[in-house]
Amino acid sequence: MTSPLLPLPIDAFRDANGLAVFSSVDEAVAVLAPDEPVQCLYPERLQANARAFLDGFPGRVLYAVKSNPDRRVLQYLYRAGVRHFDVASLPEIELVRGLFPHARLSFMHPVKSRRAIAAAYRYGVKDFAVDSDGEILKIIEETNAARRVNLFVRLALPKGEAALNLSEKFGATPEEAVTLLRQARRLSAKLGLCFHVGSQCLSPEAYKEAIKLAREVIDQAGVKVDILDVGGGFPVAYPGQTPPPVDTFLAAIRATAEAHGFAGVELWCEPGRAIGATAGSILVKVEMRRGDRLYINDGTYGSLFDAGALGWRYPVRLIRARGPASETLRPFSFYGPTCDCIDVMKGPFYLPEDVQEGDWIEVANLGAYGFAMRTAFNGFYSDTTVAILPEDAASARARRSSAKTIRLHDRLAARAGRQATK
């Protein structure tokens, strides 16, 4: 026999995607007092970032699903107007197609299994990236030489100012790309050339140089190209990394494309980080302090992989349930919850000097890749996600007055689920 559930006024406490809604992360801490990491999604920022690309980029905007494949994120982006998605695997295709049957999906991973190619084609995917003649052959064979397939030759680029070079693993050299363009032109309904300047690219000049190189390769191939895909790599600001605003990158792409004869060619871009990063944060709890070491309940095997493996720093903010914190800041390093000694994030992360066990820390700019790269190593994993939607104080007070109802409802629901399995 299961326990009865208290009626929960869904509209008052949950968004359309089922996420619990709070007016701030501080309110979420006050209500939930969480002992596990909490993903905090800022839907208004997410949709504003997406609209900045939809309004400012002179062509098609493909959201890079790999940066954050959470279905709630995808649904918010769809409401913002995103109708085209850059997918890199069959599970991503199945996810997006299940949510949005009429969206356009482009399979821009240059190396795909035969099974993935065939299944993608059955799901209605017609756009495929390639960087070798072997990949072209696989696509032609697995789609039965369909003339409706659009092939995109991936061009490798010299290493630039991006934090992560994405041309070491994928991409054809300019000489190889010439041959591939000629081959793909004979087999494609529409022919595209694509490239990626690298993740977290800090300079618009990288896109300018890439577009110039694309023009040279196309001219040498002597074929008509229908689409130029400038890829992703659009940056966000992290401590120690302050790139120009995104609209500076978009303006540079527009001007350079026009100057090099791409006025009649359809332009694509694949933003991921620049759409999602500032729209998400991770709320972690301090389990122990040892000098300047803070042992927290998330780490490199969770949402903070880049903080550990790459040494990236993120904006941080202390949240204390009771009493003020010191105004004096000092540098700290983070140590994750697993037993692995590489679960360390050196930072430095600047926090009040009196940070202590039981405090919470909001680690910002993790809405891209942070949410997506979590593992369950050592059993440490949390999928708790809340939406942060700032609102007027009166509405916030009204919701807080009923917060116990939410918590009791969720506890009873969990208890009912456990009893049902007995």
C-alpha positions in Angstrom: 0.0 0.0 0.0 1.4 3.4 -1.0 1.1 6.6 0.9 -1.2 9.3 -0.4 0.5 12.2 -2.1 -0.2 15.7 -1.1 -1.6 17.8 -4.0 1.2 19.9 -5.5 0.3 23.2 -7.3 2.5 22.4 -10.3 2.2 25.8 -12.0 3.4 27.5 -8.8 6.5 25.5 -8.2 7.5 23.8 -11.4 8.1 25.1 -14.9 6.7 23.6 -18.1 9.5 21.0 -18.1 8.9 19.8 -14.6 11.8 21.6 -13.0 11.4 23.1 -9.5 11.6 26.9 -9.8 13.3 29.3 -7.5 13.9 33.0 -7.7 17.6 32.6 -6.9 20.2 30.0 -6.0 20.2 31.4 -2.4 16.5 30.6 -2.2 17.1 27.1 -3.5 19.7 26.6 -0.7 17.2 28.0 1.9 14.5 25.6 0.7 16.4 22.5 -0.2 19.5 22.6 2.0 21.0 20.1 -0.5 23.5 17.5 0.4 24.2 16.6 -3.2 25.3 18.8 -6.1 22.5 20.8 -7.8 22.5 21.9 -11.4 21.0 25.4 -11.6 19.6 26.3 -15.0 18.9 29.9 -15.9 16.3 29.6 -18.7 16.1 33.4 -19.4 19.9 33.6 -20.0 19.8 30.4 -22.1 17.1 31.8 -24.4 18.7 35.2 -24.6 22.0 33.7 -25.7 20.2 31.6 -28.3 18.3 34.6 -29.7 21.6 36.6 -29.9 22.8 34.1 -32.5 19.4 33.7 -34.2 19.2 37.5 -34.6 22.9 38.2 -35.2 24.2 35.4 -37.4 23.7 35.8 -41.1 22.5 32.3 -41.8 21.5 29.0 -40.0 22.2 28.5 -36.3 22.7 24.8 -35.3 22.8 24.2 -31.5 25.7 21.8 -30.7 23.8 19.2 -28.7 27.0 17.7 -27.2 27.5 20.9 -25.1 24.4 20.2 -23.1 22.0 17.5 -24.2 19.6 17.9 -21.2 16.1 17.6 -22.6 14.9 20.6 -20.6 17.7 22.7 -22.1 16.7 21.5 -25.6 13.0 22.4 -25.0 13.8 25.9 -23.8 16.0 26.4 -26.9 13.2 25.2 -29.2 10.9 27.7 -27.6 13.5 30.4 -28.3 13.4 29.6 -32.0 16.2 27.0 -32.5 15.1 24.5 -35.2 18.4 23.1 -36.4 20.7 20.9 -34.3 24.3 19.7 -34.7 24.3 16.1 -33.5 27.4 13.9 -33.1 26.0 10.5 -32.2 23.0 8.2 -32.7 21.8 8.7 -29.2 21.8 12.5 -29.7 19.8 12.0 -32.9 17.3 9.8 -31.2 16.9 12.3 -28.3 16.3 15.3 -30.5 14.1 13.5 -33.0 12.0 12.2 -30.2 11.5 15.7 -28.8 11.2 17.6 -32.1 10.0 15.4 -35.0 10.3 18.3 -37.6 13.6 19.8 -36.5 16.6 19.6 -38.9 19.5 17.4 -37.7 23.0 17.6 -39.1 25.4 14.8 -38.4 28.6 16.8 -38.2 30.9 14.2 -36.6 33.5 13.4 -39.3 33.9 9.7 -38.3 30.7 7.7 -37.9 29.9 4.0 -37.6 28.0 2.4 -40.5 25.2 1.6 -38.1 24.9 5.2 -37.0 24.9 6.4 -40.6 22.2 4.1 -41.7 20.0 4.8 -38.7 20.5 8.5 -39.0 19.4 8.4 -42.6 16.2 6.5 -41.5 15.6 9.2 -38.9 15.6 11.8 -41.8 19.1 13.1 -41.4 20.5 14.2 -44.8 23.6 16.3 -43.7 26.9 14.4 -43.0 30.4 15.7 -42.4 33.4 13.9 -43.9 37.1 14.3 -43.8 38.2 11.2 -45.8 37.2 9.3 -48.9 36.6 6.3 -46.7 33.9 8.2 -44.9 32.3 9.2 -48.1 32.2 5.6 -49.2 30.5 4.5 -46.0 27.8 7.2 -46.3 27.1 6.3 -50.0 26.9 2.6 -49.2 24.8 2.9 -46.1 22.3 5.3 -47.7 22.1 3.3 -51.0 23.8 6.2 -52.9 20.9 8.5 -52.1 21.0 11.7 -54.1 19.4 13.6 -51.3 22.4 13.4 -49.1 24.4 16.6 -48.4 28.1 16.1 -47.8 30.2 18.6 -45.8 34.0 18.3 -46.2 35.7 19.1 -42.9 38.8 21.3 -43.4 41.6 21.1 -40.8 43.0 24.5 -39.6 46.3 25.6 -38.2 46.3 25.9 -34.4 45.2 29.4 -33.4 44.2 31.1 -30.2 41.6 28.6 -29.1 41.9 26.9 -25.8 41.3 23.5 -27.4 42.6 22.6 -30.8 40.0 20.6 -32.7 41.9 20.1 -35.9 44.5 17.6 -34.6 41.9 14.8 -34.5 39.6 15.7 -37.4 39.8 17.5 -40.7 41.4 17.2 -44.1 44.5 19.1 -45.1 43.8 21.8 -47.8 45.3 19.5 -50.4 43.1 16.6 -49.3 40.0 18.9 -49.0 40.4 19.8 -52.7 40.2 16.2 -53.8 37.3 15.5 -51.4 35.3 18.5 -52.6 35.6 17.3 -56.2 34.5 13.8 -55.2 31.7 14.9 -52.9 30.4 17.4 -55.5 29.5 14.5 -57.8 27.6 12.7 -55.0 25.9 15.5 -53.1 22.6 17.1 -53.5 24.2 20.1 -51.7 27.9 20.4 -51.0 29.2 22.1 -47.9 32.6 23.0 -46.5 33.0 23.1 -42.7 35.7 23.8 -40.2 36.2 24.3 -36.5 38.5 27.0 -35.2 38.8 25.3 -31.8 36.8 25.4 -28.6 36.8 28.6 -26.6 38.3 30.6 -29.5 39.4 34.0 -28.1 39.9 36.0 -31.3 37.6 36.8 -34.3 40.7 36.8 -36.5 40.6 33.0 -36.3 37.3 32.9 -38.2 38.6 35.4 -40.7 41.6 33.4 -41.5 39.6 30.2 -41.7 37.1 31.7 -44.2 40.0 33.0 -46.3 41.5 29.5 -46.4 38.1 28.0 -47.2 37.9 30.3 -50.2 41.4 29.3 -51.4 40.5 25.6 -51.1 37.2 26.0 -52.9 38.8 28.0 -55.7 41.5 25.4 -56.2 38.9 22.6 -56.3 37.0 24.5 -58.9 33.5 23.4 -57.7 30.4 25.1 -56.5 29.9 25.0 -52.8 26.4 25.6 -51.5 27.0 25.9 -47.7 29.9 27.2 -45.6 29.7 26.0 -42.0 32.0 28.1 -39.7 31.5 25.6 -36.8 31.5 26.5 -33.2 34.2 27.7 -30.8 32.4 30.9 -29.8 33.8 31.8 -26.3 32.5 33.0 -23.0 34.3 34.9 -20.2 36.0 32.9 -17.5 38.5 34.2 -14.9 41.7 34.9 -16.8 39.9 34.6 -20.2 38.2 37.7 -21.4 37.3 37.5 -25.1 35.5 40.1 -27.2 31.6 40.0 -27.2 30.0 37.4 -29.4 28.5 40.0 -31.7 32.1 41.0 -32.6 32.7 37.5 -33.9 29.4 37.4 -35.8 30.2 40.8 -37.5 33.7 39.5 -38.4 32.2 36.4 -40.0 29.6 38.3 -41.9 32.1 40.9 -43.3 34.8 38.3 -44.2 32.3 36.0 -45.9 31.0 38.8 -48.1 34.6 40.0 -48.9 35.6 36.6 -50.1 32.7 35.8 -52.4 30.4 33.9 -50.1 27.5 36.3 -50.5 25.5 33.7 -52.4 26.5 30.8 -50.2 24.4 29.7 -47.2 26.2 30.2 -43.9 25.9 27.9 -40.9 27.4 28.1 -37.4 27.3 25.6 -34.5 27.4 27.4 -31.1 27.3 25.3 -28.0 29.4 26.9 -25.2 28.3 30.4 -26.1 24.7 29.5 -25.7 24.7 27.3 -22.7 27.7 28.2 -20.4 26.4 31.3 -18.7 23.0 29.7 -18.4 24.0 27.1 -15.9 25.9 26.7 -12.6 26.6 24.0 -10.1 25.8 24.3 -6.5 28.2 22.3 -4.4 28.7 21.8 -0.6 31.9 22.1 1.4 32.4 18.8 3.2 35.7 19.7 4.8 38.3 22.5 4.9 42.0 21.9 5.4 43.8 25.2 5.1 43.4 26.4 1.6 41.9 23.1 0.5 38.1 22.8 0.2 36.7 19.2 -0.1 33.5 19.5 -2.0 30.8 17.1 -3.2 31.5 17.5 -7.0 34.7 17.3 -9.0 36.5 16.3 -12.1 34.5 13.1 -12.5 31.4 15.3 -12.2 30.7 18.7 -13.6 34.2 20.1 -13.0 36.2 18.1 -15.5 37.6 21.2 -17.2 38.5 22.7 -13.9 40.7 19.7 -13.1 41.9 18.3 -16.4 42.4 21.7 -18.1 43.0 23.9 -15.1 40.2 26.2 -16.0 39.0 28.6 -13.4 35.3 29.5 -13.0 33.4 32.3 -11.2 32.5 31.2 -7.7 30.2 32.6 -5.0 29.8 31.5 -1.4 26.3 30.9 0.0 25.9 30.6 3.7 22.6 29.6 5.2 23.0 31.6 8.4 25.2 34.6 9.2 27.4 36.8 7.0 30.7 35.7 5.5 33.9 37.6 5.6 34.4 40.3 2.9 38.1 39.4 2.6 38.8 36.9 -0.2 41.6 34.4 -0.4 42.5 31.7 -3.0 41.4 28.1 -2.5 41.8 24.8 -4.4 38.9 22.3 -4.7 39.2 18.5 -4.0 36.4 16.3 -5.3 34.5 13.6 -3.5 36.0 10.5 -5.2 38.9 8.5 -3.9 41.0 9.3 -7.0 44.0 11.6 -6.4 43.5 13.4 -9.7 40.1 14.6 -8.6 41.7 18.0 -7.8 40.9 21.5 -9.2 43.8 23.8 -8.4 42.0 27.0 -9.3 42.7 29.3 -7.6 39.1 30.0 -6.7 38.6 33.2 -4.6 36.2 32.9 -1.7 35.7 34.5 1.7 38.6 33.6 4.0 36.2 32.1 6.6 34.6 29.5 4.3 33.8 26.4 6.4 32.2 23.0 6.3 28.5 23.3 5.6 28.8 26.3 3.3 27.6 26.1 -0.3 29.4 27.4 -3.4 27.8 28.3 -6.7 30.3 27.6 -9.5 29.1 29.5 -12.6 29.4 29.2 -16.3 29.0 25.4 -16.3 25.8 25.2 -18.4 27.9 23.9 -21.3 30.0 20.8 -21.0 29.8 20.9 -17.2 26.3 19.4 -17.1 27.1 17.1 -20.0 30.4 15.4 -18.8 29.3 14.0 -15.4 30.1 10.3 -14.6 29.0 8.1 -11.8 32.5 7.1 -10.7 32.7 5.9 -7.1 28.9 6.2 -7.0 29.0 10.0 -6.9 26.3 11.4 -9.2 23.5 13.9 -9.0 20.9 14.7 -11.5 19.1 17.2 -9.3 18.3 20.2 -11.5 16.4 23.4 -10.7 15.4 26.4 -12.7 16.3 29.9 -11.6 13.8 32.4 -12.7 14.1 35.8 -10.9 10.7 37.3 -10.1 9.2 40.0 -7.9 9.6 39.7 -4.1 5.9 39.2 -3.4 5.7 36.1 -5.7 8.9 34.8 -4.1 7.5 35.2 -0.6 4.3 33.4 -1.6 6.2 30.5 -3.0 8.5 30.2 0.0 5.5 30.1 2.3 4.5 26.8 0.6 8.0 25.4 0.1 7.4 22.8 2.8 4.6 21.4 0.6 7.1 20.8 -2.2 9.6 19.1 0.0 7.0 16.9 1.7 5.5 16.0 -1.7 8.8 14.9 -3.1 9.7 12.9 0.0 6.4 11.1 0.0 6.7 10.4 -3.7 10.1 8.9 -3.2 8.8 6.8 -0.2 5.9 5.6 -2.3 8.3 4.5 -5.1 10.4 2.5 -2.6 7.4 0.8 -1.0 6.1 -0.1 -4.5 9.2 -2.1 -5.2 9.0 -4.1 -2.0 
